[in-house]
């Protein structure tokens, strides 16, 4: 019983596989109101292995039973050096002509178009209605024929042919190509061809427009940021765009044929470049150098595989090399997907966006492969025919958004690392150097109390103590600015107010910030700039305390005419720069202002006080 079940199952599988070969070829009956027909299930095939058959031989009665009927929407005959003959029988049974139909004396003209962009030699044969039963008219098309020599100057157009009313007409066409033999043709009216072309041009126009905008935008970002991921993305999308531009025939429609076999060489060359930059982009985007060194090396070495395959295709010239080349490029996509999964498990969460983007491209490839090989029950329509385009667009948009997000994420991580390093340095300076300086200061003070020391030694110890004290203050300022917890604007303002209250304790003084804005230093985001402003402020206060003999002082922080302004003034004795010895204080003020790219103005006259104005351009 079990053996019978297995036998019946085997017979069923064989029947399913060879149904097309067993069934008779179907005729195509033209219906009223329908203007577009897919020819896949209406054609039968004859392989001409020696490429010798003429149309009269292919259409002879002796060959009639040698045609094989597959009953597939799309026919994939793989790579072959043979020529293939195809025939379909069409019968016009419509009651009235379609709106987009050319009709004359019961004969209506239909157009034949190919859905596979690359097909080298296509020849259409239809019976000459005025020349007898065995006379055929030949129209040559395919990529070897320049577009400008066609009646309708588009890549997908083959030819027009007449169909008689209620008379079965057998139409033949012959295909020979070095590329994969994918048989997918449509028969449609002139009006429907216009609609078909309009939809195609609209989709491709939007497709190219979006990709070119992404390329331009990310090129600008690269020159602004100098991040390698951007330039790899730009080249990756550029060569994808160029491939579609060539593959869909726009290159030849605009520029014409430029060199021998350009319709095969150019698409293969551009896809090779796509593979190279896909590997480089994956390598950088997934941060493989840090988290997955072996993947970084592997992706780098594989960039040489594409060019080597490309050279082998045109030097060895075998179709096997073309299969190897296609398999390698498909393998690159799968490899990138696998590496993204591994890096995601290692905690590189940006990888999930890579997977999300790649899934669109992979889905588009699966749909195209399924249609070409009849693996899934998918109808050839506008959406499935352009599945690869939608997949590329999906990936390009997701990656464009994610590249920017990745850059911001990496920048935030680097800032976090810098903050931790700054905090560690501040802690080390405070704990080690600050502690040692304090020890030197205290020990020198204690040694000065020893009675046996002479006057000169005590003076030297006093100098050591003073230097240690000054250096300690400088270290404290450095530590304060290095510490990332003091990066906020209000922290610096509070520190300046504390310094003023400490140094000007014996003076009447005012400290005013324009509009009482505690966040005024947000206008100076550069920490080094803030440090220069603080040290100029500190030096100005030090001069007031040591040299001015003032009893009043004023401090003003403001913003005017896109300038940050600091004004420190006193009512002391002032000075005349031409009469005083040029000391370190004034020199330090001018040097720091110059380093900050700021302008400093010192106004002072004997007996009229001093005003220091610092202007920092914003």
C-alpha positions in Angstrom: 0.0 0.0 0.0 2.8 2.4 0.9 4.6 1.6 -2.3 1.5 2.5 -4.3 1.2 5.9 -2.5 4.9 6.7 -3.3 4.4 5.6 -6.9 1.3 7.8 -7.3 3.1 10.8 -5.7 6.0 10.3 -8.1 3.6 10.2 -11.1 1.9 13.4 -9.8 5.2 15.3 -9.5 6.3 14.2 -12.9 2.9 15.3 -14.3 3.2 18.7 -12.6 6.7 19.3 -13.9 5.9 18.3 -17.5 2.4 19.7 -17.7 3.5 22.4 -20.1 5.2 19.9 -22.4 2.2 17.6 -22.5 -0.5 20.2 -23.1 -1.0 21.7 -26.5 -0.1 25.3 -27.1 -2.8 27.8 -26.3 -4.0 30.4 -28.8 -4.2 34.0 -27.9 -7.7 35.3 -28.4 -7.9 39.1 -28.5 -10.9 40.3 -26.4 -12.8 43.5 -26.8 -11.5 46.2 -24.5 -8.3 44.5 -23.5 -5.1 46.1 -24.9 -2.2 44.4 -23.1 -1.4 40.7 -23.2 1.5 38.9 -21.6 2.7 36.3 -24.1 4.4 33.9 -21.6 1.6 31.2 -21.6 1.0 31.5 -25.4 4.4 30.8 -26.8 6.2 27.6 -27.6 10.0 27.2 -28.1 12.4 25.6 -30.5 16.1 25.4 -29.7 18.5 25.9 -32.7 21.8 24.6 -31.3 23.7 25.2 -34.6 22.1 28.6 -35.3 21.3 27.6 -38.9 17.5 27.6 -39.2 15.9 30.2 -41.4 12.3 31.4 -40.9 11.0 29.2 -43.6 12.6 26.2 -41.9 11.5 27.2 -38.5 7.9 27.7 -39.7 7.8 24.5 -41.8 5.5 21.6 -41.1 8.5 19.4 -40.3 9.4 21.6 -37.4 5.8 22.1 -36.1 5.9 19.2 -33.6 9.4 20.1 -32.4 8.3 23.2 -30.6 8.0 22.7 -26.8 5.2 24.4 -24.9 6.1 25.2 -21.2 3.0 27.1 -20.1 5.0 29.5 -17.9 4.5 33.3 -17.5 8.3 33.8 -17.8 10.7 31.4 -19.4 14.2 31.1 -18.1 16.4 29.2 -20.6 19.6 30.0 -18.6 22.8 30.9 -20.4 23.1 29.4 -23.9 24.9 29.9 -27.1 22.0 28.5 -29.0 19.4 30.5 -30.9 15.8 30.1 -29.8 12.7 30.3 -32.0 9.4 31.2 -30.5 5.9 31.2 -31.9 2.5 32.3 -30.8 -0.8 32.1 -32.5 -3.1 35.1 -32.2 -6.8 35.4 -33.2 -8.6 38.7 -33.2 -12.1 38.0 -32.1 -13.0 41.5 -30.7 -16.2 43.1 -31.8 -14.8 46.6 -32.0 -11.3 48.0 -32.1 -9.6 49.3 -29.0 -9.2 53.0 -28.5 -5.4 52.7 -28.8 -5.5 50.5 -31.9 -4.4 51.3 -35.5 -6.9 49.5 -37.8 -7.2 49.4 -41.6 -9.5 47.1 -43.6 -9.9 44.6 -40.8 -6.1 44.4 -40.1 -5.0 45.8 -36.8 -1.4 46.6 -35.7 -0.1 45.4 -32.4 3.2 46.2 -30.8 5.7 43.7 -29.3 7.8 44.8 -26.4 10.4 43.0 -24.2 10.4 43.1 -20.5 14.0 41.9 -20.2 16.2 45.0 -20.9 19.3 43.1 -22.1 18.6 40.9 -25.1 21.2 41.1 -27.9 19.5 39.8 -31.1 15.8 39.7 -31.4 14.1 39.2 -34.8 10.4 39.3 -35.4 8.8 37.4 -38.3 5.2 37.9 -39.4 3.5 36.7 -42.6 3.5 39.2 -45.5 -0.2 39.7 -46.1 0.5 40.7 -49.7 3.3 38.3 -50.5 1.9 34.8 -50.2 1.6 32.2 -47.5 5.3 31.4 -47.2 6.7 34.8 -47.3 7.7 36.5 -44.0 8.7 40.0 -43.1 11.7 40.2 -40.8 12.3 43.1 -38.4 15.5 43.1 -36.4 15.7 44.5 -32.9 17.5 43.9 -29.6 20.5 45.7 -28.1 22.7 45.2 -31.2 20.3 47.5 -33.1 20.9 51.2 -32.2 17.7 52.8 -30.7 17.7 55.6 -33.2 17.1 53.0 -36.0 13.9 51.8 -34.5 10.4 53.0 -35.4 9.7 53.8 -31.8 13.0 54.9 -30.2 12.9 53.1 -26.8 14.9 50.2 -25.5 12.0 47.9 -24.8 10.2 48.3 -28.2 10.7 45.4 -30.7 8.4 46.0 -33.6 4.8 46.3 -34.8 3.0 43.5 -36.6 -0.5 43.2 -38.2 -3.3 40.9 -37.0 -6.2 40.0 -39.2 -9.8 39.9 -38.0 -10.9 36.3 -37.1 -8.0 34.7 -38.9 -5.4 32.8 -36.8 -2.0 34.4 -37.4 1.2 32.7 -36.3 3.9 35.1 -35.3 7.6 34.0 -34.9 10.5 35.6 -33.2 14.1 34.5 -32.8 16.3 35.3 -29.8 20.0 34.9 -29.4 22.0 36.5 -26.6 25.2 36.1 -24.5 23.2 37.2 -21.4 20.8 35.0 -19.6 17.9 34.0 -21.9 14.9 35.4 -20.1 11.7 35.3 -22.3 9.2 37.8 -21.2 7.3 39.7 -23.9 4.0 41.7 -24.0 1.8 42.4 -26.9 -0.1 45.7 -26.6 -1.8 48.4 -28.6 -0.2 51.7 -29.5 -2.3 53.6 -26.9 -1.5 51.1 -24.2 2.2 51.4 -25.1 2.0 55.1 -24.5 0.4 54.6 -21.1 3.0 51.9 -20.3 5.9 54.1 -21.3 4.5 57.1 -19.4 4.2 55.1 -16.2 7.7 53.8 -16.6 9.2 57.2 -17.2 7.3 58.7 -14.3 8.6 55.9 -11.9 12.1 56.1 -13.2 12.1 59.9 -13.1 11.2 59.8 -9.4 13.6 57.0 -8.8 16.6 58.8 -10.4 15.6 62.2 -8.9 15.5 60.8 -5.3 18.8 59.0 -5.7 20.5 62.0 -7.2 19.3 64.2 -4.3 20.7 61.6 -1.8 24.0 61.5 -3.7 24.3 65.3 -3.7 23.3 65.7 -0.1 25.7 63.1 1.2 28.5 64.4 -0.9 28.1 67.8 0.7 28.1 66.1 4.1 31.2 64.2 3.3 33.2 67.3 2.4 31.8 69.0 5.6 32.5 66.1 8.0 35.2 64.0 6.3 33.6 60.8 7.5 34.5 57.9 5.1 31.1 56.2 5.5 29.5 59.1 3.6 31.7 58.8 0.6 31.3 55.0 0.4 27.6 55.5 0.6 27.7 58.1 -2.2 29.7 55.8 -4.5 27.5 52.8 -3.6 24.3 54.6 -4.6 25.9 56.4 -7.5 26.9 53.1 -9.2 23.5 51.6 -8.4 21.9 54.6 -10.1 24.2 54.3 -13.1 23.6 50.6 -13.4 19.8 51.1 -13.6 20.3 54.0 -16.0 22.3 51.7 -18.3 20.3 48.5 -17.7 17.0 50.1 -18.5 18.4 51.5 -21.8 18.4 55.2 -21.1 22.1 55.4 -21.7 21.6 54.1 -25.2 18.5 56.1 -25.9 20.4 59.3 -25.1 24.0 58.6 -26.1 23.5 55.7 -28.5 26.0 52.8 -28.9 29.5 53.9 -27.9 31.6 50.7 -28.3 31.4 47.0 -29.1 29.2 45.0 -26.6 28.7 48.1 -24.5 25.2 46.9 -23.6 26.9 44.0 -21.7 30.2 45.5 -20.5 28.7 48.6 -19.0 26.1 46.9 -16.8 28.6 44.3 -15.6 31.2 47.1 -14.8 28.8 49.2 -12.8 27.5 46.2 -10.8 31.1 45.3 -10.1 31.7 48.8 -8.7 28.4 48.5 -6.7 29.8 45.3 -5.1 33.1 47.0 -4.2 31.6 49.9 -2.5 28.9 47.8 -0.8 31.7 45.9 0.9 33.5 49.0 1.9 30.3 50.7 3.1 29.4 47.6 5.1 32.9 47.5 6.6 32.7 51.1 7.9 29.0 51.3 8.7 29.1 48.2 11.0 32.3 49.3 12.7 33.9 46.0 12.0 37.4 47.2 12.6 36.7 47.6 16.3 34.1 44.9 17.0 34.8 42.3 14.3 38.4 42.5 13.0 38.2 39.2 11.0 35.1 40.6 9.1 37.0 43.9 8.5 39.8 42.0 6.8 37.5 39.7 4.9 35.5 42.6 3.5 38.7 44.3 2.5 40.1 41.3 0.7 36.8 40.6 -1.1 36.9 44.0 -2.8 39.5 42.5 -5.2 37.2 39.6 -6.1 34.8 41.8 -8.3 37.5 43.3 -10.5 39.2 39.9 -11.0 35.9 38.3 -12.0 35.2 41.2 -14.4 38.6 40.7 -16.1 38.0 37.0 -16.3 34.6 37.4 -17.9 36.1 39.2 -20.9 39.4 37.4 -21.1 38.3 33.8 -20.6 34.9 34.6 -22.1 33.0 31.6 -20.7 29.4 32.0 -19.5 30.4 30.1 -16.4 32.5 33.1 -15.3 29.4 35.3 -15.7 27.5 32.9 -13.4 30.4 33.1 -10.9 30.4 36.9 -11.1 26.7 37.1 -10.5 27.0 34.6 -7.6 29.7 36.6 -6.0 27.7 39.9 -6.1 24.7 38.1 -4.6 27.0 36.6 -2.0 28.3 40.1 -1.0 24.8 41.1 -0.1 24.2 37.9 1.9 27.6 38.3 3.6 26.8 41.9 4.7 23.5 40.7 6.1 25.2 37.9 8.1 27.9 40.2 9.5 25.2 42.7 10.5 23.4 39.9 12.5 26.7 39.1 14.2 27.5 42.7 15.1 24.0 43.2 16.4 24.5 40.3 18.8 27.8 42.0 19.9 25.9 45.1 20.9 26.3 47.2 17.7 22.6 48.3 17.7 23.1 50.4 14.5 23.3 47.1 12.7 19.5 46.6 13.0 19.0 49.6 10.6 21.4 48.0 8.2 19.4 44.8 8.3 16.2 46.8 7.9 17.6 48.5 4.8 19.1 45.4 3.3 15.8 43.5 3.7 14.2 45.8 1.1 16.9 45.1 -1.5 16.9 41.4 -0.7 13.1 41.2 -1.1 13.3 43.0 -4.4 16.0 40.5 -5.6 13.9 37.6 -4.4 10.9 38.8 -6.4 12.9 39.3 -9.5 14.5 35.9 -9.3 11.1 34.3 -8.6 9.5 35.9 -11.6 12.5 34.9 -13.8 12.4 31.3 -12.7 8.6 30.9 -11.9 9.5 30.0 -8.3 6.5 31.9 -6.8 3.1 32.4 -8.2 3.7 36.1 -8.9 2.2 38.0 -11.9 4.4 40.2 -14.0 3.0 43.7 -13.4 4.2 47.2 -12.7 5.1 46.4 -9.1 6.8 43.1 -9.6 8.7 44.2 -12.7 10.1 47.2 -10.8 10.7 45.3 -7.5 14.5 45.7 -7.7 14.1 49.5 -8.2 11.8 49.7 -5.1 14.3 47.6 -3.2 17.2 49.9 -4.1 15.2 53.0 -3.3 14.1 51.5 0.1 17.7 50.7 1.0 19.1 54.0 -0.2 16.5 56.0 1.9 16.9 54.0 5.1 20.7 54.0 4.9 20.8 57.8 4.1 18.9 58.5 7.3 20.9 55.9 9.3 24.3 57.2 8.2 23.5 60.6 9.7 22.1 58.9 12.9 25.2 56.7 13.1 27.5 59.7 12.8 25.7 61.5 15.6 25.7 58.4 17.7 29.5 57.9 17.2 30.1 61.5 18.0 28.1 61.3 21.2 30.1 58.2 22.2 33.3 60.0 21.5 32.2 63.0 23.5 31.3 60.7 26.3 34.8 59.1 26.1 36.4 62.6 26.1 34.3 63.6 29.1 35.5 60.5 31.0 39.1 61.2 30.0 38.8 64.9 31.0 37.4 63.9 34.3 40.2 61.4 34.9 42.9 64.0 34.0 41.2 66.6 36.3 41.1 64.1 39.1 44.8 63.2 38.6 45.9 66.8 38.4 44.0 67.7 41.6 45.1 64.6 43.5 48.7 64.3 42.5 50.1 67.6 41.3 47.8 69.8 43.4 48.6 67.7 46.5 52.4 67.9 45.8 52.3 71.7 45.3 50.4 72.1 48.5 53.0 70.0 50.3 55.8 72.1 48.9 54.0 75.3 50.0 53.4 74.1 53.5 56.9 72.6 54.0 58.5 75.8 52.7 56.4 77.8 55.2 57.5 75.5 58.0 61.1 75.7 57.1 61.0 79.5 57.1 60.4 79.3 60.9 63.7 77.6 61.6 65.9 80.1 63.4 69.2 78.8 62.1 68.4 79.9 58.5 70.0 83.0 57.2 68.1 85.8 55.5 69.0 84.7 51.9 67.7 81.2 52.5 64.5 82.5 54.0 64.0 84.7 50.9 64.5 81.7 48.6 62.0 79.7 50.6 59.6 82.5 50.4 60.0 82.6 46.6 59.4 78.8 46.5 56.3 79.2 48.7 54.9 82.0 46.5 55.6 80.1 43.3 53.9 77.0 44.7 50.9 79.0 45.8 50.5 80.7 42.4 51.0 77.4 40.6 48.4 75.8 42.8 45.9 78.5 41.8 46.7 77.9 38.1 46.3 74.1 38.5 43.0 74.7 40.2 41.8 76.8 37.2 43.0 74.2 34.8 41.3 71.4 36.7 38.1 73.4 36.8 38.0 73.9 33.1 39.0 70.3 32.3 36.3 68.8 34.5 33.3 68.1 32.2 30.9 68.8 35.0 31.7 72.5 34.7 30.9 72.8 30.9 27.5 74.6 31.6 27.3 78.3 31.0 26.0 79.1 34.5 28.9 77.3 36.1 31.4 79.7 34.6 29.3 82.7 35.5 29.1 81.5 39.1 32.9 80.9 39.2 33.6 84.5 37.9 31.3 85.9 40.6 33.0 83.9 43.3 36.4 85.1 42.1 35.2 88.7 42.1 33.8 88.4 45.6 37.1 86.8 46.8 39.5 89.3 45.1 37.5 92.5 45.5 36.4 91.9 49.1 37.8 95.3 50.2 36.1 97.2 47.3 32.6 98.3 46.4 31.9 96.6 43.1 29.0 95.7 40.8 28.8 92.5 38.6 26.1 92.8 35.9 25.2 90.3 33.2 23.0 91.6 30.5 19.3 90.7 31.0 20.5 88.7 34.1 21.1 85.9 31.6 22.9 83.0 33.4 23.3 81.2 30.1 25.2 84.0 28.4 28.3 81.8 28.0 26.2 79.5 25.8 27.1 81.9 23.0 30.8 80.8 23.5 30.5 77.0 23.2 34.3 76.6 22.7 35.8 75.7 26.0 39.2 77.1 25.1 37.6 80.4 24.3 35.8 80.5 27.7 39.1 79.7 29.4 40.8 82.7 27.7 37.9 85.0 28.7 38.1 83.8 32.3 41.9 84.2 32.6 41.7 87.8 31.0 39.0 88.5 33.6 41.2 87.1 36.4 44.2 89.1 35.3 42.1 92.3 35.1 40.9 91.8 38.7 44.5 91.0 39.8 45.7 94.4 38.3 42.9 96.2 40.2 43.9 94.7 43.5 47.7 95.1 43.1 48.1 98.3 41.2 45.0 100.5 41.0 44.5 101.8 44.6 40.8 101.8 43.6 37.8 101.6 46.0 35.2 101.0 43.4 35.0 98.6 40.4 32.4 97.5 37.9 32.1 94.3 35.8 29.7 94.0 32.9 29.0 91.0 30.6 26.8 91.8 27.5 26.1 90.8 23.9 25.9 93.5 21.2 26.1 93.4 17.4 27.1 89.7 17.4 29.9 90.4 19.9 30.4 89.0 23.4 31.7 91.9 25.5 33.4 91.9 28.9 34.1 95.3 30.5 36.1 95.6 33.8 36.5 99.2 35.1 37.8 100.8 38.3 38.2 104.3 39.7 41.8 103.9 40.7 44.9 106.0 39.9 45.2 104.7 36.3 48.4 104.8 34.3 49.9 106.1 31.1 51.2 103.3 28.9 54.0 105.5 27.5 55.4 106.2 30.9 55.1 102.8 32.7 57.4 99.9 32.3 55.6 97.4 30.1 54.9 94.6 32.6 53.7 91.0 32.3 50.1 91.8 33.2 49.3 94.0 30.2 51.3 91.7 28.0 49.4 88.6 29.2 46.1 90.4 28.5 46.9 91.2 24.9 48.4 87.8 24.2 45.4 85.9 25.5 43.0 88.2 23.5 45.0 87.5 20.4 44.9 83.7 21.0 41.1 83.9 21.5 40.8 85.9 18.2 39.3 88.7 20.3 39.9 92.5 20.4 41.0 94.1 23.7 41.0 97.8 24.4 42.7 99.3 27.5 41.6 102.8 28.4 43.5 104.6 31.2 44.7 108.0 32.2 46.6 109.1 35.3 44.1 109.7 38.1 41.0 108.7 36.1 40.9 105.0 36.6 41.2 102.1 34.0 38.7 100.4 31.7 39.4 97.1 30.0 37.0 96.2 27.1 37.2 92.7 25.6 35.2 92.0 22.4 34.9 88.4 21.2 33.2 88.0 17.8 30.4 85.4 17.7 
